[in-house]
Amino acid sequence: MMHAVGKKSFLDRLPMNVWRYRQLVAAVTRREIQGKYRGSWLGALWSLLIPLSLLAIYTFVFGVIFQARWPSSNGLDENFAALLFCGIIIHGFFAEVMTRSPRLIVENSNYVKRVVFPLDILAWTTTFSALFHFCISLVILFGFVLIWANGLFWTILLVPVILLPLVILLIGLSWLLSSMGVYLRDLQYVCNFLATALIFLSPVFYPMSAVPDSFATAMRINPLTFYIDAMRDVVVLGVMPDWSAYTVALVISVVIFILGYLFFNRVRHGFADVL
């Protein structure tokens, strides 16, 4: 009997136990999404209008004014805006979690001293909130490719497969940054800078083929590179992603996920003293 109780206690500490708090996760995520637009006239409609407006701007600036063409795009050069938008929304998803996480525990300090509140679910809610906005942008991208390109390819069914390791990575990263942000308040400024820098240091505005060989290895280390390329492959170009790179990305994501969870639980006991 004691063995069974101990085993249950151990399982309750696992991050997968988020299923137990699924209703709480859903409620907090919904509150976070609604809070972002609280007080605005259009409310959550902004989550649709902003990416739609950005896509229209990209189409006009790069397609009409610059008449930009994308190398190795399988004859879809007119879809520079779609290829560019793939990079923009992946970066936006990553950047939203990265910049939000350092302040996550500090801004929810009222939960810290509540023994019954599972603080670790805040990383899930932040990631799911960012995923909600990403999915809206993704639907707009699908519509754009459907109308302005040669139609959608069956490879779009692989989008959830591509997103899975990214979501796992972001949850782990959120655990790391949120726990570190309690003790290092300057971390939020570092993350804001890195989020801005990553949009230029990632293949968002250019393909990997345009990167000089001397910098290609460094670019491959960038965690966003695979996800941007894979999203372009399955949504716009209709080709299979690099499965060997996917495997590496999945392993890295799981490692970050586990390390983030362990680190969060190691330092969470000191949150109340600092806050």
C-alpha positions in Angstrom: 0.0 0.0 0.0 2.8 2.4 0.9 4.5 1.5 -2.4 1.4 2.4 -4.3 1.1 5.7 -2.6 4.7 6.5 -3.2 4.3 5.6 -6.9 1.3 7.8 -7.3 3.2 10.7 -5.6 6.0 10.3 -8.1 3.7 10.3 -11.0 1.9 13.4 -9.8 5.2 15.3 -10.1 5.7 14.4 -13.8 5.0 17.2 -16.4 2.7 14.8 -18.2 0.4 15.1 -15.2 -0.9 18.3 -16.9 -3.8 16.1 -18.1 -4.9 16.0 -14.4 -5.2 19.8 -14.5 -6.5 20.1 -18.1 -9.5 22.1 -17.0 -7.3 24.6 -15.1 -4.9 24.8 -18.0 -7.7 25.5 -20.4 -9.2 28.2 -18.1 -5.9 30.0 -17.5 -5.0 29.8 -21.2 -8.4 31.3 -22.1 -7.9 34.0 -19.5 -4.4 34.8 -20.9 -5.8 35.1 -24.5 -8.7 37.3 -23.4 -6.4 39.4 -21.2 -4.2 40.3 -24.2 -7.1 42.1 -25.9 -9.0 43.3 -22.8 -10.2 46.9 -23.2 -9.9 46.9 -27.0 -12.9 47.5 -29.2 -12.3 44.6 -31.5 -11.1 42.2 -28.9 -9.8 38.8 -30.1 -10.6 39.9 -33.7 -7.1 41.5 -33.6 -5.5 38.1 -33.6 -7.0 37.6 -37.1 -6.6 41.2 -38.4 -2.9 41.6 -37.5 -1.5 38.5 -39.3 -3.9 39.2 -42.3 -2.6 42.8 -42.5 1.0 41.7 -42.3 0.5 39.1 -45.1 -1.1 41.8 -47.3 1.9 44.1 -46.6 4.5 41.4 -47.3 2.7 40.6 -50.6 2.7 44.2 -51.7 6.2 45.2 -50.6 8.1 42.1 -51.7 5.9 40.9 -54.6 4.9 44.2 -56.1 7.5 46.8 -55.2 10.7 44.7 -54.9 9.4 41.9 -57.2 11.4 39.5 -55.1 11.9 35.9 -56.1 12.8 33.0 -53.9 15.6 30.6 -55.1 14.7 26.9 -55.5 11.0 27.4 -54.9 9.8 24.8 -57.4 8.4 27.4 -59.8 6.4 29.2 -57.1 8.5 32.3 -57.1 5.4 34.5 -57.0 4.8 33.2 -53.5 7.6 35.0 -51.9 5.2 36.4 -49.4 3.9 33.0 -48.4 7.5 31.6 -48.0 8.3 34.7 -46.0 5.2 34.5 -43.9 6.1 30.9 -42.9 9.3 32.2 -41.3 7.5 35.1 -39.7 4.9 33.1 -37.9 7.3 30.4 -36.7 9.6 33.2 -35.3 6.5 34.9 -33.8 5.5 31.8 -32.0 9.0 31.2 -30.6 9.5 34.9 -29.7 6.1 35.2 -27.9 7.0 32.4 -25.5 10.6 33.6 -25.1 9.7 37.2 -24.2 6.7 36.3 -22.1 8.4 33.6 -20.0 10.9 35.6 -17.9 8.1 37.6 -16.4 5.7 34.6 -16.1 6.2 33.8 -12.4 6.7 37.4 -11.3 3.5 38.6 -12.9 1.6 35.6 -11.3 3.2 36.0 -7.9 -0.2 35.6 -6.3 -0.1 31.9 -7.3 3.3 31.3 -5.7 2.1 31.0 -2.1 -0.9 28.9 -3.0 0.3 25.4 -2.1 -2.4 23.8 -4.1 -1.7 25.7 -7.3 0.5 23.8 -9.8 2.9 26.5 -10.9 4.4 24.4 -13.6 1.2 24.6 -15.7 1.9 28.3 -16.4 4.5 27.2 -19.0 1.9 25.1 -20.7 -0.7 28.0 -20.7 1.8 30.5 -22.1 2.8 28.1 -24.9 -0.8 27.2 -25.7 -1.8 30.9 -25.8 1.0 31.6 -28.3 0.0 28.4 -30.2 -3.5 29.8 -30.5 -2.3 33.0 -32.2 0.1 30.9 -34.4 -2.8 28.7 -35.5 -4.8 31.7 -36.6 -1.9 32.9 -38.7 -1.5 29.4 -40.1 -5.1 29.3 -41.2 -4.5 32.7 -43.0 -1.4 31.2 -44.6 -3.4 28.2 -45.8 -6.0 30.4 -47.4 -3.3 32.5 -49.1 -1.6 29.5 -50.5 -4.9 28.0 -51.6 -6.0 31.2 -53.5 -2.8 32.6 -54.8 -0.7 29.4 -55.4 -1.4 26.1 -57.1 -3.5 25.0 -54.2 -2.7 23.2 -51.0 -0.6 20.0 -51.0 -1.3 16.9 -49.0 1.9 17.6 -47.1 0.0 20.2 -44.9 -1.2 17.1 -43.0 2.3 17.0 -41.6 2.1 20.4 -40.0 1.1 19.0 -36.5 4.0 16.6 -36.8 6.4 19.5 -37.4 4.9 21.5 -34.6 5.1 18.8 -32.0 8.8 19.1 -31.1 8.5 22.9 -31.3 5.8 22.9 -28.7 7.8 20.5 -26.5 10.8 22.7 -26.9 8.9 25.9 -26.0 7.4 24.4 -22.8 10.8 23.3 -21.6 12.3 26.7 -22.5 9.4 28.5 -20.7 10.2 26.5 -17.5 13.8 27.5 -17.7 13.3 31.2 -18.4 10.4 31.6 -16.0 12.3 30.1 -13.1 15.5 32.0 -14.0 13.4 35.3 -14.4 12.4 35.2 -10.7 16.1 35.6 -9.7 17.5 37.5 -12.7 15.1 40.3 -13.5 17.3 41.5 -16.4 16.6 38.3 -18.2 13.5 39.8 -19.8 15.6 42.4 -21.6 18.1 39.8 -22.8 15.2 37.7 -24.2 13.7 40.7 -25.9 17.0 41.5 -27.6 17.5 37.8 -28.6 13.9 37.6 -30.0 14.6 40.6 -32.2 18.1 39.3 -33.3 16.7 35.9 -34.1 14.5 37.3 -36.9 17.6 38.3 -38.7 19.8 35.4 -37.6 17.2 32.9 -38.7 16.2 32.1 -42.4 13.1 34.2 -42.2 13.8 36.8 -44.9 16.0 34.5 -46.9 16.5 30.8 -47.7 19.3 28.7 -46.3 20.8 28.4 -49.8 21.6 32.1 -49.6 23.8 31.7 -46.5 27.5 31.5 -47.1 29.1 28.1 -46.4 31.2 29.6 -43.6 28.1 30.5 -41.7 25.8 27.6 -42.7 26.9 25.4 -39.7 26.1 28.2 -37.2 22.7 28.7 -38.9 21.9 25.0 -38.6 22.5 25.2 -34.8 19.8 27.9 -34.6 16.7 26.0 -33.3 14.3 28.0 -35.6 16.1 27.0 -38.8 14.7 23.5 -39.1 11.1 24.5 -38.2 11.1 27.4 -40.7 12.4 25.3 -43.5 10.1 22.4 -42.7 7.0 24.6 -42.6 7.9 26.0 -46.0 8.4 22.5 -47.3 5.1 21.1 -46.2 2.9 24.1 -46.7 4.2 26.1 -49.7 6.5 23.8 -51.6 4.7 20.5 -51.1 7.8 18.4 -50.3 8.7 16.2 -47.4 10.7 17.7 -44.6 14.2 16.5 -43.7 13.4 13.6 -41.4 16.9 13.2 -40.1 16.9 16.9 -39.0 13.4 16.3 -37.5 14.8 13.5 -35.4 17.6 15.7 -34.1 15.1 18.5 -33.4 12.8 16.1 -31.5 15.6 14.7 -29.3 16.8 18.2 -28.5 13.3 19.3 -27.6 12.7 16.4 -25.3 16.1 17.1 -23.6 15.2 20.8 -23.1 11.7 19.7 -21.9 13.1 17.4 -19.2 15.9 19.7 -18.1 13.5 22.7 -17.9 11.1 20.7 -15.8 13.8 19.5 -13.4 15.4 22.9 -13.1 12.0 24.5 -12.5 11.2 22.1 -9.7 14.7 22.5 -8.2 14.4 26.2 -7.7 10.7 26.8 -7.3 10.9 26.4 -3.5 12.7 29.8 -3.3 10.2 31.7 -5.4 8.2 32.9 -2.3 11.3 34.2 -0.6 12.3 36.3 -3.6 8.8 37.6 -4.5 
